[in-house]
Amino acid sequence: MNVQTDVPVIEVAGLHKRYGEVHAVDGVSFDVRRGEIFGLLGPNGAGKTTTVEILEGLRKPDDGTVRVLGIDAAHHADRIKERVGVQLQTAALYPYLTVEEVLDLFRSFYAHSRPLDWLIDAVDLGERRRAQTRHLSGGQRQRLSVALALVNEPELVFLDEPTTGMDPQARRSLWDLVLRLREQGASILLTTHYMEEAEQLCDRVAIMDHGHVLEADTVDTLVSRRFKERAVHFDTLPGFGPADLEALPEVRRAVAENGETVLYTADVGTTIGALLERMGQAGVEPQNLGIRKATLEDVFLDLTGRALRE
Amino acid sequence: MNAIRPLVVLTRANIVSFLRDRTALFWTLAFPVIFILLFGAIFSGNSGTTYKVGWVDEDGTPASAALRVTFAAVPLLELEDGTLDASREAMQSGTLQGIIVVPQGLGAATQVAGAGGGASGGPAVTIEVYTDPSQQTSSATIQQIVSQVVATANVALTGSSPMLGVDSRTLQTQDLTAAAFLVPGILGMALMQLGVFGAVPLVAQREKLILKRLGATPLPRWTLVGSNVVLRLLIGLVQAVLIVGIGIAVFGVQILGSLLAMIALVVLGALAFIAIGYVVAAFARTEEAANGIVQVIQFPMMFLSGVFFPLELMPAVLKPVAVILPLTYLGDALRQVMVDGTPLVPLPVDVLVLTGWFVVCLFIAARYFRWE
């Protein structure tokens, strides 16, 4: 196995895929470096899953080049399958087989496979190992499908919305697992529409919409490139709406949503001082006053004009 | 990669899944068993293996009484004395399955024959036999018995030495016609359902993206298809053992042909119908659609392929349908090999037609089957 650290594990250039009239993937290009966790972000129908399935060798692209682990995925998908792990978004499993039996079945497909116990421990399914998969909860099923992606100790793991349907605890534990896999040298490509997941896990993200990659970089770079201001936020008070506060010093923009007034400011101290003074004169105090950086969610909203989870 | 291990593991996984799926178990194993028990009992008649026959003696001589003793000695017959009218009525109401009428003049005729004047022309007395042609089994059996007994009686009455004894084996197999006819037919039907219904889990696996997920592993697709076919063939052989076993144990059917030929036919038939199942799976998008198509295929086939009754009894308009159905040929072939049934077409033709269905469906399935 030739491990060249400087060669990207995934190279996509000018990728196109049409389904009849629908241009699902419309000129997508990006690279994933060895040992990084790369996130593909976008709303449903953005083209994430189609892109990932082309990389997995499940679909043929109409145009463009796709190299996975240095191999042309469009023509030699069979040579890739032994070395990558795949978790599909909604893959149901053999309903009448137990967790152990399904894992053993998949282990038999590969020349090299991880021990059964490692896989079961990795996704915390020890108590359910002898349960038939039809009796598993949605979250447990999802964990099993993640374990199936790790059976062959893959160099590159594809996780398609891996934490959908999981409770917060299971989600945390999966994040730990993904970070552990990276420590062991694996590269991970994951799609998600959870902002927090991308912010916590991904070394770099690509934001997709309508079959295009709009921007790709680290989360910090994406946010700070676009939003130099910080957000000062507090519960909306009558007489202190956005229109009233826009004129405060250093405020660039003021918005109100969901009972909260948000002031984007270039200087937090000056703005808060002026705000408190104005409120003091009126004899009121701001409730739940806070400061935060702009987030990936803000970037997404700005790029696509809509919220990620809708 | 070792190509055999995944095939073995996958086949084992399929078998385990099948054994845990009670619905599948019922339809593939219990259903044919219930079917054969039920229809075997119905077609064999509820009086066990005997036929109630009206005995109308219009002669009333010692000769007719002697003939009655001969008929009464046949274990399959139970004689009910009566007038012709009463017996007819009883047959209409279903209590009698046939009537034997001994006309006046039998006694007189035997005396002439005994005096040595029997060589002149045709029979002096004709025994009339009434049977219901819609009850083809009892009808055929009763007529057969009567002609056997009459043939024997003729020899005895004319005093010449018997040229032939009664072939008791012929009588025996005649008695078992109903079950012997049904067992190969129901085996064929079970294989048909096994293969055609295979489309449903296949489409379900595609719909649930199991096939797609397997496509992301290095597992070759032929392994996937292979393990599926191996599973169905194994079930087919289990069905054959069950159905034939019940035929032998419960209905006393004698398997006359070669076991090897029977197994070969079971495999060929199963393959042809599995291929048809794959064609259905190629065109059905959802599990429900697959189920619907399968019903549309299997129901007419079940009733129009001569599984339950011979094709001669079928209305003429439906015969061309039966001629194209593969189950007609599988049933015919199994009947020929298992119970020496009367061929509809020669055995090689059956084999050729089944092979043709298999090959054509294989090509259609290979061309149109989608993995997702």
Interface residues (C-beta under 8 A of the other chain):
Chain A: E56 G57 L58 D78 K81 E82 V86 L88 T90 A91 A92 L93 Y94 P95 Y96 L97 E101 D104 L105 F106 S108 F109 Y110 A111 Q132 S145 L148
Chain B: M1 R5 P6 V9 L10 A13 V16 S17 F18 R20 D21 K208 L209 I210 K212 R213 G215 A216 T217 P218 L219 E372
